[in-house]
Structure formats: C-alpha cells, structure tokens
Amino acid sequence: MAASWIGLNECADNNGGCSHICSDKRIGYECECPSGYKLLDKKTCGDIDECENPDACSQICINYKGDYKCECYEGYEMDPVTQACKAVGKSPYLMFTNRHEIRRIDLLKRDYTQVVPTLKNAVALDVDVTTNKMYWCDLYHRKIYSAYINKASDSSQQVTLIDSALQSPEGLAMDWVHKNLYWTDSGDKTISVATGDGKKRRVLIDTELYEPRAIAVDPKQGFMYWSDWGTRAKIEKAGMNGVDRQVLVSESIEWPNGITLDLSNRRLYWVDSKLHLISSVDLNGANRKVLLSSSDQLGHPFGLTVFEDRVYWTDLEDEAIYSADRLTGHDVATLAEDLNNPLDVVVFHELRQPKAPNSCNMGNVPNGGCEYLCLKAPQITDHSPKYTCACPDGMELGPDMRRCVTAPPPVKPKTTTAQPTTTTSTPSTTTTTTTTSPTTTTTTTTTPPATVTATTRQTTTVSTRSTPPAPSSTVSSPAPPSTTLPPVQGPLPTIQPNSIVRENSNLSHRSGSERYLLGNNITVAVLGIVIPIVVIGLLCTGGYLIWRNWRRKNTKSMNFDNPVYRKTTEEEDDEIHIGRTEHIGHVYPARVALSTEDDGFP
C-alpha cells in the first residue's frame, strides 16, 4: 500500500490545489509561485509589492502584478547600466566653506575652483540657482553676505545683507521662490527671516531653542526644518511663517549638525557627530532609517547635502569631503582631502531647487498686499492659506491682517499701593504734610522653571493740621526719615481700601500711647513677613548660582567637543593665518578653463 503512494502524482489532480505551480515530489508535493509572487498560505500565491522596499528604485517605483517598474522624475533620465536617475542639464557642482574661503568642486570633472578668498570665519552657506547668487555667514564679523558667484572673488562685489543683532549665525537657508533668507543664531537662541536684500527682518522663533544649527526650507509646501544639538537635542519643523511647530526627531539623537532635504523623495537627512551616524526620516518624522553608522568613516561630520543617488558630507576630524549611496549607505568615496576645516556644503544645480509658484506675487497685488513681510504659509490641507503677512519685531498686524501697528505694552500685574488721603487747603491755613517714603524690597530668584518674587511695600501716612504738630504727636515707625512737602494744592488721589492703610490713617485721632503700641505691632508684623522672604530668597539665589556654574561648565565642554569656530579669542590667530604667504589647507590644482555654459553661470 505504501509503495502505491510513492508513485502517485498529486499534481495531476486539480494541480494539487495550487493556485500557480504544483511541484510533485518523490513523496508528496509542494505549491510554488512564479517570480514576483509569494505564497500567502500553502497553496495560494499573491503579488509581491516590490515598491514597499524604499531601495527598489532610485526615484519612482510602479508595481505590477508579478513585476514592477522604475522611472525618474522630470529633469532626470535613467542610466541604462546602473538604473540610477541622473540629472539632465548643466554639470552639478559642490560649494563648501573652508573657514577662510569658499570653494567649489565639479562633480563630473572633479576639478577645484576658489570662489571667495581671504575670509575670516565663514560657516553657513546657501545658494539661489535662478539668480546665480550665493549667501554666507561669517562668525568673526557677525554678518551675513551675498554675491553673484562669478563675481564673488572681488570683495567690492560682496554685499553685506545683515550687519546688526547677530551673535552666532550658524545655519542659513535661502527661499529660492519667495526670495527670503532664513538663519539660526545659537547666541541669541533664535530663528529669523529677512528679505533677500536684508532690509526687512523679523524673529520667527525665540523659545525652546538651545543650540540651533542647520536649517533647510521647502518653499513649495511652506515648511522649514532645523537641527538643535543642545541639552535636549532634536530636529524640528515649522511653517515658514513660524507657526505649526512640531518635533520630528527627539530620541537616539545627540549632536545633529548638518541637515538637508531630498524634496524629490520627501525625506530629511542629518548627521550626528557624537553617535557617528547618517540617518533619514520622511518629512513627517516617520520611517526612520540609519544610512551609515561608523566611527571610522564618520569622525566628526558637520555639513550635509544630497543629489541624485548620492549623499555628501564634510568631516572636521578627517578634514575631508565624502559621499555614499543615499539608499544603501554603501560605496563610500572621498571627494577631497587635506582641507582646512570644511564646514557647510551645498549642491549647485537647478534640480536642487525645483520651481514653484510665488504665493506672494499671485494676481495684481505685489507682496501679497503686505505692508512689511510676506511669508509662505504651511500647506497642511487644501484649504490652508497660501501666505501670511508679518511685521517687524515690536509690531503686530492690524485688523486687516496686512498693515502693521505698534504692539501694546505687556500687561503688568496689578499691585495694591497705599494712596494719600484727599485734603483741601485754604490760603489762610498753613498745611504741613508729613509722609514716609514708600520702601520696596524685591527679591527675585530664578530656579528653572519657577520664578519667585516677593514684594513688601510700606504704607504712606498723610496728616493735615492747621498748626505745626507737637513733638508728642510724632508717629514712631521703621520707615526712613520724614520728608516735609510743599503745601498741597488741590485734591490728592483717594486712598485705597486696605486694612493696614485705614488703621494708619486713624493714628492722628488716637492718643500718643495708642499710636505707639499700634505702630510697634505693625512693625513686628511687617518684619515677620519680610525676614522669612529675604531668607528664602537668599537660599534660592545661592542654589541658582550653583546650578548656573554647573551648567556653564557642562556647556563649555560640549561647545569644545562640537565646535563651530565661533570663539572671539581666535581673532589674533586668524590675522596670522590670513597674513601668511603659503596656501591655507589643501593645495588645489590650477583651475581648468571651462566655458560659461559648463560653469552654470548665466
């Protein structure tokens, strides 16, 4: 009986119940699936969605039953060998700050060119491809500059955009659609925006920022993104008008320095200098992925950019620029070595800055009808406003939401203050007014996050008589010596209704002994309140000073480990470097003569 089962072909009967392929075995059979399918159970095959794998295609993945297809976005074409999407048009090149200069590297020819020489401490950098302009921050001068790329080597062609109210501008991003400039300031703990000419500016965010560094913008969707490597390291996003702020990454992150956007594939990349990582998330903070993790290949990464299928970064420790496959993290390559402090890096190519409608110039109303700034609003839903108006610091929008008005002063908390009594003097009456000056003792101790403020105010007593007061009628109190005021003309403000003031105003109607005892009782009561408050205030002050000293030590250590070269003590050293006759850092080869079209200049 058993031998008869050995020779039986189960696949001959209804294909063995298999949906696709039935494979007969010496004993029994198995159901199998063709390429592009997988077994959902032991007999049924289902389609494999290859596009669920983000690395399946360079850009666009189209799934079919049993198969899939890769395509490229507009402006790209597929390499027939590698199946990678390559940009069409002018040759792309990298631009990077080298602290004392700004240079460029052609990504195809790999030749070097000096763009801006003899700088002091250039850190942040960005470009506007359509106008062929570049923008950079100099921490030594605490200014933001701009210049046309083909004229930037001439210092007379360099324009100072922002030259005031800057402490440590470490991140810079140009809105290439609406022509506004965004930057981070780790000294002021702010994120600000200004028009492209620097004439109009405003602080957008000034709360819960610790060490803001890099910043990137998406003018089409109206969002800006930034990194913060402070004690609460994080990567955040908000509308380009400063609203709808949210945290994207706050876990497993220490020193996020450079960030960059891959707008085609809707992802954000960043480098972590302490964890030695290159990671990415989608633009909502989901689908997090570690691209590269290596202390050898990521000594101290700082700047970051992405183009086509490659991610590029600068490394302060290795003094080099590297690249790797942005999908797998493999194929790490060296673009340049022996550089002098390579910091920020960007790619210059029109596909890095895709075209989008300018929301502030739609219709016949220039600047969106705004009196001051017109800022792109975040496009959260189809009904989101396209832009909002903004005013300079210290002003706010009026009822029409376009014109600016002076902001009302902040409302101060009301305090109860004793007011003098109302008296009327006549020409024939000599009036002598004796009053004690108000004495205010304020002790403020800051112990994050609470603030304790204690205020004690002595009362004011006004006594009016037709003749000079007798010595026996003088009221004893701990207040400063009495002051004789000129005769009162007209009515005085009405006294406020509180019990201590009312009691003191009745002293003139009591006997000397009664007034003496009552005054002593008030003095004891006031001292019983003031002394404990002063003691508590001193204790809190001491605690705050200890905490601040501890925090200063820790902050200094972190600034040393994650440098951005913003120390003013290096000014003399900078002068020596600039004055030397030898080359700074890498000795670059002579510039290869290129045509204007190859350079990407207009």
C-alpha positions as CSV (number, residue, x, y, z in Angstrom):
1,M,0.0,0.0,0.0
2,A,2.8,2.4,0.9
3,A,4.6,1.7,-2.4
4,S,1.5,2.7,-4.3
5,W,1.6,6.1,-2.7
6,I,5.2,6.6,-3.6
7,G,4.5,6.6,-7.3
8,L,1.3,8.8,-7.1
9,N,1.4,12.3,-8.8
10,E,-0.8,14.5,-6.7
11,C,-0.3,17.4,-9.1
12,A,-2.3,15.5,-11.7
13,D,-5.5,16.0,-9.7
14,N,-6.6,19.7,-9.9
15,N,-3.0,20.9,-9.9
16,G,-2.8,19.7,-6.3
17,G,-5.0,22.6,-5.3
18,C,-2.1,25.0,-6.0
19,S,-3.0,28.4,-7.5
20,H,0.0,28.6,-9.7
21,I,2.8,25.9,-9.8
22,C,2.5,22.4,-8.4
23,S,5.8,20.6,-7.9
24,D,5.5,16.8,-7.5
25,K,8.0,15.3,-5.1
26,R,9.1,11.7,-4.6
27,I,6.9,11.7,-1.5
28,G,4.1,14.3,-1.6
29,Y,4.1,17.7,-3.5
30,E,4.7,21.4,-3.0
31,C,3.0,24.6,-4.2
32,E,5.3,27.2,-5.6
33,C,5.0,30.7,-7.0
34,P,6.4,32.4,-10.1
35,S,8.7,35.4,-9.9
36,G,7.0,38.4,-8.4
37,Y,4.6,36.4,-6.3
38,K,4.8,34.8,-2.8
39,L,2.8,32.1,-1.0
40,L,0.0,33.6,1.1
41,D,-0.7,30.1,2.5
42,K,0.4,26.6,1.5
43,K,-1.4,26.7,-1.9
44,T,-2.3,30.3,-2.8
45,C,0.1,32.8,-4.4
46,G,-0.2,36.6,-4.0
47,D,1.6,39.5,-5.7
48,I,4.8,40.9,-4.1
49,D,4.8,44.7,-3.9
50,E,8.4,45.4,-4.6
51,C,7.7,49.1,-4.1
52,E,7.3,48.6,-0.4
53,N,11.1,48.4,-0.4
54,P,12.3,52.1,-0.5
55,D,15.6,51.0,-2.1
56,A,13.8,49.2,-5.0
57,C,14.1,52.2,-7.3
58,S,16.2,55.4,-7.5
59,Q,13.1,57.6,-7.6
60,I,9.7,56.3,-8.8
61,C,8.5,52.8,-8.3
62,I,5.4,51.4,-10.2
63,N,4.1,48.0,-9.0
64,Y,2.5,45.5,-11.4
65,K,1.2,42.0,-10.7
66,G,4.3,39.9,-10.6
67,D,6.6,42.7,-11.6
68,Y,7.5,46.4,-11.0
69,K,9.0,49.2,-13.0
70,C,11.4,52.1,-12.1
71,E,11.0,55.6,-13.5
72,C,12.6,59.0,-13.0
73,Y,11.2,62.5,-12.1
74,E,11.1,65.2,-14.7
75,G,14.5,66.6,-15.3
76,Y,16.2,63.2,-14.7
77,E,16.9,60.3,-17.0
78,M,17.7,56.7,-16.1
79,D,21.2,55.3,-16.6
80,P,20.8,52.1,-18.6
81,V,23.6,50.3,-16.7
82,T,23.1,51.3,-13.1
83,Q,19.3,52.0,-13.4
84,A,20.0,55.2,-11.4
85,C,18.3,58.5,-12.2
86,K,20.8,61.2,-13.4
87,A,20.2,64.9,-13.7
88,V,19.8,66.4,-17.2
89,G,21.3,69.8,-17.9
90,K,24.4,71.6,-16.7
91,S,27.1,69.9,-14.7
92,P,26.3,69.9,-11.0
93,Y,29.0,71.0,-8.5
94,L,29.5,71.2,-4.7
95,M,30.2,74.5,-2.9
96,F,31.6,74.4,0.6
97,T,33.0,76.7,3.2
98,N,36.6,76.2,4.2
99,R,36.5,78.7,7.1
100,H,38.9,81.1,5.4
101,E,37.5,80.7,1.9
102,I,34.6,79.2,-0.2
103,R,35.4,76.7,-2.9
104,R,33.6,74.5,-5.5
105,I,34.1,71.0,-6.8
106,D,32.7,69.9,-10.2
107,L,31.1,66.6,-9.5
108,L,31.8,65.3,-13.0
109,K,35.3,66.7,-13.7
110,R,36.3,66.8,-10.0
111,D,38.3,70.0,-10.5
112,Y,38.6,72.6,-7.8
113,T,37.9,76.3,-8.0
114,Q,38.2,79.1,-5.5
115,V,35.1,81.2,-5.3
116,V,35.6,83.6,-2.4
117,P,39.2,84.0,-0.9
118,T,40.5,85.6,2.3
119,L,37.5,85.2,4.7
120,K,37.7,85.2,8.4
121,N,35.3,82.6,9.7
122,A,32.8,81.5,7.1
123,V,30.5,78.8,8.3
124,A,26.9,78.6,6.9
125,L,26.3,78.7,3.1
126,D,23.5,78.6,0.6
127,V,22.8,79.5,-3.0
128,D,20.0,80.7,-5.3
129,V,20.4,78.9,-8.6
130,T,18.0,81.0,-10.6
131,T,19.9,84.3,-9.8
132,N,23.3,82.6,-9.6
133,K,23.8,84.2,-6.1
134,M,25.4,82.8,-3.0
135,Y,24.9,83.7,0.7
136,W,27.1,83.0,3.6
137,C,27.6,83.9,7.3
138,D,30.9,85.0,8.9
139,L,31.1,84.4,12.6
140,Y,34.1,86.6,13.1
141,H,32.4,89.7,11.6
142,R,28.9,88.5,12.8
143,K,27.4,89.4,9.4
144,I,25.6,87.8,6.5
145,Y,26.8,88.5,3.0
146,S,25.7,87.8,-0.6
147,A,27.4,88.0,-4.0
148,Y,27.0,86.8,-7.6
149,I,29.0,83.6,-7.8
150,N,31.0,84.7,-10.9
151,K,31.9,88.0,-9.1
152,A,32.3,86.9,-5.5
153,S,36.1,86.8,-5.6
154,D,36.0,90.6,-5.8
155,S,35.4,92.0,-2.3
156,S,33.8,95.1,-3.8
157,Q,31.1,92.9,-5.2
158,Q,30.2,91.4,-1.9
159,V,27.1,92.9,-0.3
160,T,26.5,93.0,3.4
161,L,22.9,92.0,4.0
162,I,22.6,91.7,7.8
163,D,25.2,93.5,10.0
164,S,23.4,94.0,13.3
165,A,21.8,92.0,16.1
166,L,23.7,88.8,15.1
167,Q,25.6,86.8,17.7
168,S,26.4,83.3,16.2
169,P,24.6,82.7,12.9
170,E,25.4,79.1,12.2
171,G,22.7,78.0,9.8
172,L,21.5,79.6,6.6
173,A,18.8,78.8,4.0
174,M,17.5,80.7,1.0
175,D,13.9,80.6,0.0
176,W,14.5,80.5,-3.8
177,V,10.8,81.0,-4.6
178,H,9.8,83.9,-2.4
179,K,13.4,85.3,-2.1
180,N,13.5,85.4,1.7
181,L,16.5,84.4,3.8
182,Y,16.3,82.3,7.0
183,W,19.0,81.7,9.6
184,T,19.6,80.3,13.0
185,D,21.5,82.1,15.8
186,S,22.9,80.0,18.6
187,G,23.9,83.1,20.5
188,D,20.5,84.7,20.6
189,K,18.7,81.3,20.5
190,T,16.5,82.4,17.6
191,I,15.4,81.6,14.1
192,S,14.9,84.7,11.9
193,V,13.8,85.7,8.4
194,A,14.7,88.7,6.2
195,T,14.0,89.8,2.7
196,G,16.7,88.9,0.1
197,D,18.2,92.4,0.4
198,G,18.2,92.3,4.2
199,K,16.1,95.5,4.6
200,K,13.2,93.8,6.3
201,R,13.7,91.2,9.0
202,R,11.8,89.5,11.9
203,V,12.5,86.9,14.6
204,L,10.2,84.0,14.0
205,I,11.0,81.6,16.9
206,D,12.7,82.5,20.1
207,T,11.5,79.9,22.6
208,E,12.8,76.4,23.5
209,L,15.9,76.7,21.3
210,Y,19.2,75.7,22.9
211,E,21.9,75.3,20.2
212,P,20.2,75.7,16.9
213,R,22.5,75.0,14.0
214,A,21.5,73.9,10.4
215,I,18.3,75.0,8.7
216,A,16.6,74.0,5.4
217,V,13.4,75.2,3.7
218,D,10.7,73.7,1.4
219,P,9.1,76.7,-0.3
220,K,6.5,74.7,-2.2
221,Q,5.0,73.2,0.9
222,G,5.9,76.1,3.2
223,F,7.9,74.4,5.9
224,M,11.3,75.0,7.4
225,Y,13.4,72.4,9.2
226,W,16.3,72.9,11.7
227,S,18.6,70.9,14.0
228,D,19.3,71.7,17.7
229,W,22.2,70.0,19.4
230,G,21.6,71.5,22.9
231,T,20.9,69.5,26.1
232,R,17.6,68.4,24.6
233,A,18.9,67.5,21.1
234,K,16.2,67.4,18.4
235,I,15.2,68.1,14.8
236,E,12.1,70.3,14.4
237,K,9.9,71.7,11.6
238,A,7.5,74.7,11.4
239,G,5.8,76.8,8.8
240,M,8.0,79.3,7.1
241,N,5.9,81.9,8.8
242,G,6.8,80.4,12.3
243,V,3.5,78.6,13.0
244,D,2.6,74.9,13.4
245,R,5.9,74.0,15.1
246,Q,6.5,70.3,15.8
247,V,9.3,68.0,16.8
248,L,10.4,65.4,14.2
249,V,13.2,63.6,16.0
250,S,14.0,63.7,19.7
251,E,15.2,60.1,20.5
252,S,18.5,58.5,19.9
253,I,20.0,61.8,18.8
254,E,22.9,63.7,20.4
255,W,24.7,66.2,18.2
256,P,22.7,66.8,15.0
257,N,24.8,69.1,12.9
258,G,24.0,69.3,9.2
259,I,20.6,68.6,7.7
260,T,19.4,68.5,4.1
261,L,16.1,67.8,2.3
262,D,15.6,65.4,-0.6
263,L,12.5,67.1,-2.0
264,S,12.0,64.6,-4.8
265,N,11.7,61.7,-2.4
266,R,10.3,63.7,0.5
267,R,13.0,62.8,3.1
268,L,15.2,64.6,5.5
269,Y,18.8,63.6,6.2
270,W,21.1,64.5,9.1
271,V,24.5,63.7,10.5
272,D,25.0,63.0,14.2
273,S,28.6,63.9,15.2
274,K,28.5,62.2,18.6
275,L,26.8,59.0,17.5
276,H,28.7,58.9,14.2
277,L,25.6,58.4,12.1
278,I,23.9,59.5,8.9
279,S,20.1,59.0,9.3
280,S,17.0,60.0,7.5
281,V,13.2,60.3,8.1
282,D,10.3,61.3,6.0
283,L,9.1,64.8,6.3
284,N,6.6,63.9,9.0
285,G,9.2,62.3,11.2
286,A,8.3,58.7,10.4
287,N,10.1,55.8,8.6
288,R,13.4,56.5,10.3
289,K,16.4,54.8,8.8
290,V,20.1,54.7,9.6
291,L,22.0,55.1,6.4
292,L,25.6,54.8,7.7
293,S,27.0,54.1,11.2
294,S,30.8,54.2,11.5
295,S,33.2,56.0,13.8
296,D,35.9,55.4,11.2
297,Q,34.0,56.8,8.3
298,L,32.2,59.5,10.3
299,G,34.8,61.0,12.6
300,H,33.0,64.4,13.1
301,P,30.6,65.0,10.3
302,F,29.3,68.6,10.0
303,G,27.7,69.7,6.7
304,L,25.4,67.5,4.6
305,T,23.7,67.7,1.2
306,V,22.1,65.2,-1.2
307,F,21.8,65.0,-5.0
308,E,20.7,62.2,-7.4
309,D,21.6,58.9,-5.7
310,R,24.5,60.3,-3.6
311,V,24.7,61.9,-0.2
312,Y,27.7,64.2,0.5
313,W,29.2,65.4,3.8
314,T,32.1,67.3,5.3
315,D,34.2,65.8,8.2
316,L,36.0,68.1,10.6
317,E,38.1,65.4,12.1
318,D,39.3,63.9,8.8
319,E,39.3,67.3,7.1
320,A,37.7,65.8,4.0
321,I,34.5,65.6,1.9
322,Y,32.9,62.2,1.4
323,S,30.0,60.7,-0.5
324,A,27.9,57.5,-0.3
325,D,24.9,55.9,-1.9
326,R,21.9,57.6,-0.3
327,L,19.7,54.4,-0.5
328,T,22.1,51.9,1.0
329,G,25.0,53.8,2.6
330,H,27.4,51.7,0.6
331,D,30.1,52.8,-1.8
332,V,31.7,55.4,0.4
333,A,34.1,57.6,-1.7
334,T,36.4,60.5,-1.0
335,L,36.0,63.7,-3.0
336,A,38.6,65.9,-1.4
337,E,41.2,65.6,1.4
338,D,43.6,67.7,3.4
339,L,41.0,70.5,3.7
340,N,41.2,73.3,6.3
341,N,38.1,72.9,8.4
342,P,35.5,72.0,5.8
343,L,32.1,73.1,7.2
344,D,28.9,73.7,5.3
345,V,28.3,72.2,1.9
346,V,25.6,72.6,-0.8
347,V,24.9,71.3,-4.4
348,F,24.5,73.9,-7.1
349,H,22.1,72.6,-9.7
350,E,18.6,73.8,-10.9
351,L,17.0,70.4,-9.9
352,R,18.0,71.0,-6.3
353,Q,15.7,74.0,-6.2
354,P,12.5,72.9,-8.1
355,K,10.2,75.7,-9.4
356,A,7.0,76.6,-7.6
357,P,4.5,79.4,-7.8
358,N,5.3,82.5,-5.7
359,S,2.3,82.8,-3.4
360,C,3.1,86.4,-2.6
361,N,3.0,87.6,-6.2
362,M,-0.1,86.0,-7.4
363,G,-2.6,88.4,-9.0
364,N,-2.0,92.1,-9.4
365,V,-1.2,92.7,-5.7
366,P,2.6,92.9,-5.0
367,N,4.0,91.4,-1.9
368,G,0.6,89.8,-1.2
369,G,-0.7,93.2,-0.1
370,C,1.5,93.1,3.0
371,E,3.0,96.3,4.3
372,Y,6.2,94.6,5.6
373,L,7.0,90.8,5.1
374,C,5.1,88.3,3.1
375,L,5.9,84.7,4.2
376,K,4.9,81.4,2.8
377,A,2.3,79.6,5.0
378,P,2.5,75.8,5.6
379,Q,0.3,73.8,3.3
380,I,-1.3,71.4,5.8
381,T,-4.6,71.0,3.9
382,D,-6.0,72.1,0.6
383,H,-7.7,75.0,2.4
384,S,-4.6,76.3,4.1
385,P,-3.8,79.9,3.4
386,K,-1.0,80.4,0.8
387,Y,0.8,83.1,2.8
388,T,0.6,85.4,5.8
389,C,1.9,88.9,6.5
390,A,4.4,89.6,9.2
391,C,5.6,92.8,10.9
392,P,9.0,93.9,12.3
393,D,9.8,93.0,15.9
394,G,7.8,95.1,18.3
395,M,4.9,95.5,16.0
396,E,1.8,93.3,15.1
397,L,-0.7,93.1,12.3
398,G,-3.7,95.4,12.4
399,P,-7.3,94.3,11.9
400,D,-6.8,94.0,8.1
401,M,-4.0,91.4,8.8
402,R,-1.8,93.3,6.3
403,R,-0.7,96.6,7.9
404,C,1.4,96.9,11.0
405,V,0.6,98.7,14.2
406,T,2.5,99.2,17.4
407,A,2.1,96.3,19.7
408,P,0.5,97.1,23.1
409,P,2.9,97.0,26.0
410,P,2.8,93.9,28.1
411,V,0.2,93.9,30.8
412,K,1.9,94.2,34.2
413,P,0.3,92.5,37.3
414,K,-1.7,94.9,39.4
415,T,-0.2,95.8,42.9
416,T,-2.1,97.4,45.8
417,T,-0.4,100.6,46.8
418,A,-1.4,102.9,49.6
419,Q,-2.6,106.3,48.3
420,P,-2.6,109.5,50.3
421,T,-5.8,110.9,51.7
422,T,-7.7,113.7,50.0
423,T,-7.4,117.1,51.7
424,T,-8.2,120.6,50.7
425,S,-6.1,123.6,51.9
426,T,-7.2,127.2,52.1
427,P,-5.0,130.3,51.7
428,S,-5.3,131.2,55.4
429,T,-4.3,127.8,56.7
430,T,-0.7,126.6,57.0
431,T,-0.5,123.0,55.9
432,T,2.3,120.7,56.9
433,T,2.3,117.2,55.4
434,T,4.5,114.5,56.9
435,T,4.8,111.4,54.8
436,T,7.0,108.3,54.8
437,S,8.6,107.4,51.5
438,P,7.5,104.1,50.0
439,T,10.1,101.5,50.5
440,T,10.1,98.5,48.2
441,T,12.2,95.4,48.7
442,T,12.2,92.9,45.8
443,T,13.9,89.6,45.8
444,T,13.9,87.6,42.6
445,T,15.4,84.1,42.4
446,T,15.4,82.1,39.3
447,T,15.3,78.4,39.8
448,P,14.1,76.8,36.5
449,P,11.4,76.6,35.8
450,A,9.8,78.6,38.7
451,T,10.4,82.2,39.5
452,V,9.8,83.6,43.0
453,T,9.2,87.3,43.5
454,A,8.5,88.8,46.9
455,T,7.5,92.5,47.3
456,T,7.0,94.4,50.6
457,R,5.7,98.0,50.5
458,Q,5.4,100.3,53.5
459,T,2.3,102.5,53.7
460,T,2.1,106.2,53.3
461,T,0.6,108.4,56.0
462,V,-0.6,111.9,55.4
463,S,-1.5,114.1,58.3
464,T,-3.1,117.6,57.9
465,R,-3.2,120.2,60.7
466,S,-3.8,123.9,61.0
467,T,-0.8,124.4,63.2
468,P,2.6,122.7,63.4
469,P,2.4,119.3,65.1
470,A,3.6,119.0,68.7
471,P,6.6,116.8,69.4
472,S,4.5,114.3,71.3
473,S,2.3,113.6,68.2
474,T,5.2,112.2,66.1
475,V,4.4,108.6,65.0
476,S,7.2,106.0,65.5
477,S,7.8,103.7,62.6
478,P,10.7,101.8,60.9
479,A,10.3,103.9,57.7
480,P,13.0,106.4,56.5
481,P,13.1,109.9,58.0
482,S,10.0,112.0,57.3
483,T,10.0,114.5,54.4
484,T,8.3,117.9,54.5
485,L,6.5,118.5,51.3
486,P,5.3,121.9,50.0
487,P,1.7,123.0,50.7
488,V,-0.8,120.7,48.9
489,Q,-2.7,122.5,46.2
490,G,-5.9,120.8,45.0
491,P,-7.2,117.3,45.9
492,L,-5.0,114.3,46.2
493,P,-5.8,110.7,45.0
494,T,-8.3,108.8,47.1
495,I,-6.8,106.2,49.5
496,Q,-7.1,102.5,48.6
497,P,-9.3,100.4,50.8
498,N,-6.9,98.0,52.7
499,S,-6.9,97.4,56.4
500,I,-3.3,98.5,57.2
501,V,-3.7,101.8,55.5
502,R,-7.1,102.5,57.1
503,E,-5.5,101.7,60.5
504,N,-2.6,104.1,59.9
505,S,-4.9,106.9,58.7
506,N,-6.6,106.7,62.1
507,L,-3.4,107.2,64.1
508,S,-3.9,111.0,64.1
509,H,-7.1,110.6,66.1
510,R,-5.6,108.4,68.8
511,S,-3.6,109.1,71.9
512,G,0.2,109.0,71.8
513,S,0.4,105.7,73.7
514,E,-2.1,104.0,71.5
515,R,-0.4,105.2,68.4
516,Y,3.0,104.0,69.8
517,L,1.7,100.5,70.6
518,L,-0.1,100.2,67.2
519,G,2.9,101.3,65.3
520,N,5.1,98.7,67.1
521,N,2.5,95.9,66.3
522,I,2.6,96.9,62.6
523,T,6.4,96.9,62.6
524,V,6.6,93.4,64.1
525,A,4.0,92.1,61.6
526,V,5.9,93.5,58.7
527,L,9.2,92.2,59.9
528,G,7.7,88.8,60.4
529,I,6.8,88.7,56.8
530,V,9.9,90.3,55.2
531,I,12.6,88.4,57.1
532,P,11.4,84.9,56.0
533,I,11.0,86.0,52.4
534,V,14.5,87.5,52.4
535,V,16.0,84.3,53.9
536,I,14.2,82.2,51.3
537,G,15.3,84.5,48.5
538,L,19.0,84.2,49.6
539,L,18.8,80.4,49.7
540,C,17.2,80.3,46.2
541,T,19.8,82.7,44.9
542,G,22.6,80.5,46.2
543,G,21.0,77.5,44.7
544,Y,20.7,79.2,41.3
545,L,24.3,80.3,41.3
546,I,25.5,76.8,42.0
547,W,23.2,75.5,39.2
548,R,24.4,78.1,36.7
549,N,28.0,77.4,37.5
550,W,27.4,73.7,36.9
551,R,25.6,74.3,33.6
552,R,28.4,76.7,32.4
553,K,31.0,74.0,32.9
554,N,29.0,71.5,31.0
555,T,28.2,73.9,28.2
556,K,31.8,74.8,27.8
557,S,32.7,71.1,27.5
558,M,30.0,70.5,24.8
559,N,31.0,73.5,22.8
560,F,34.6,72.3,22.8
561,D,33.5,68.8,21.6
562,N,31.1,70.0,18.9
563,P,32.9,73.1,17.5
564,V,31.7,75.7,15.1
565,Y,34.7,78.1,15.5
566,R,32.8,81.0,17.0
567,K,35.3,81.9,19.7
568,T,36.4,85.5,19.6
569,T,39.7,84.6,21.2
570,E,40.9,83.3,17.8
571,E,40.9,86.8,16.3
572,E,44.7,87.2,16.6
573,D,45.2,83.7,15.2
574,D,43.0,84.5,12.3
575,E,45.1,87.5,11.5
576,I,48.2,85.3,11.4
577,H,46.6,82.8,9.1
578,I,45.4,85.4,6.7
579,G,48.7,87.1,6.5
580,R,50.7,84.0,5.6
581,T,52.1,83.7,2.2
582,E,51.8,79.9,1.9
583,H,48.5,78.3,0.9
584,I,45.9,77.5,3.6
585,G,45.0,73.9,3.8
586,H,44.8,71.9,0.6
587,V,46.9,73.0,-2.3
588,Y,44.4,72.9,-5.2
589,P,45.3,72.2,-8.8
590,A,45.2,75.0,-11.3
591,R,41.7,75.8,-12.5
592,V,40.7,74.1,-15.7
593,A,39.4,76.6,-18.3
594,L,35.7,75.9,-18.7
595,S,33.1,77.5,-20.8
596,T,30.5,79.8,-19.3
597,E,27.8,77.2,-20.0
598,D,29.8,74.4,-18.2
599,D,30.2,76.6,-15.2
600,G,26.5,77.0,-14.8
601,F,26.7,80.8,-14.9
602,P,24.0,82.9,-16.7
